[in-house]
Amino acid sequence: MEKVLSKKAFPQWVKKLESYTMYLPRKDGDFWNYEVIKNPEIIDLDYLNTVLSPKKIIFPQREVLLEFSTSNEEELKINEVLPEEAQSVIFGVRPCDAKALTLTDKVFGGDFKDPYYWKRRNSTALVGLACNTPPSPNCFCLSVDGSPHSKEGLDILITDLGDKYHAESFTKKGDDLLNLAKALFKNPTAKEKKDLEKIQAESKKKIQRQIKDTKKIPPKLKDMFDSPFWDEESLSCIRCGICTYLCPTCHCFDINDEVTSSSPIKGERVRTWDNCQFPDFTMHSSGHNPRPDKAARLRQRILHKFQYFVELYKNYQCTGCGRCISKCPVGIDIIEVLEKARDYGS
């Protein structure tokens, strides 16, 4: 379904969706992040990119899996805590972040489907915003099989045409969102379709960074596991973990029991994001750590995204959003690391 919506009518469309929980980008100081929006009049889609991707909504940084307690007879009681099945819409999702969720789907899907993840995923519609201009100078989506106007993972993709939005729906979820405000949408004219094609073609030319010969990288990495290359590239790393916390595809987590009362015992089993760049991430109870230094941990991050995931799922586990480059306090650049790896020993 293809439609066109006046920008002035956009808040009216959002208002028609009041039965949904709506997330939109909001500016907080110098940064943009997703927040629940109840007033459609304050919506602003003229933004670059959020610090954290929409992953944080589908896969929260902290979530309670179950509650436990003991009675006076010391009988243990366990209560599973599943997410509510509230229908949600996330507006303004960049194509790279939508694609990232399709990759995380592979991790939390398969033979065992994580019920906590899928409760939110299945009840959330994604309304994407095409990147007419790259939201970051470090965007490199084209190098990892992405696009500034990709529809992958989205229910609707909207593209800025100046004083209006072109909206294309790809799923029933998307059709439902458009149909709730039928009167506001019009069919695109031939000129509007031509303008859309021009904008999409020009958007690809505006991507400033790329990785050459990306397909040569996975097999090359496989032969570099014990290479001194990783010691050299990790020298400046300060182990802050920003690269993985901000990554839209990183999904590692830890599970802990948090006791809030000792008599009687009460507590929660909590899942929280973890980080492969932290020393304790692979620490064994024996005291052995198979990734004892930052070189091994940098190697893990790169190989996971560009070798292991490729071998397992036939996809790069990176969507080229550039967050890890832009926010790294010491300037580690994944594009430069990958290109050096590709050419290492040549």
Secondary structure, 3 states (H helix, E strand, C coil): CEEEEEHHHHHHHHHHCCCCEEEEEEEECCEEEEEECCCHHHCCCCCCCCCCCCHHHHCCCEEEEEEEEECCCCCEEEEECCCCCCCEEEEEECHHHHHHHHHHHHHHCCCCCCHHHHHHHHCEEEEEECCCCCCCCCCCHHHHCCCCCCCCCCCEEEEECCCEEEEEECCHHHHHHHHCCHHHEECCCHHHHHHHHHHHHHHHHCCCCCCCCHHHHHHHHHCCCCCCHHHHHCCCCCCCCHHHHCCCCCCCEEEEEEEEEECCEEEEEEEEECCCCCHHHHCCCCCCCCCCCHHHHHHHHHHHHHHHHHHHHCCCCCCCCCHHHHHCCCCCCHHHHHHHHHHCCC
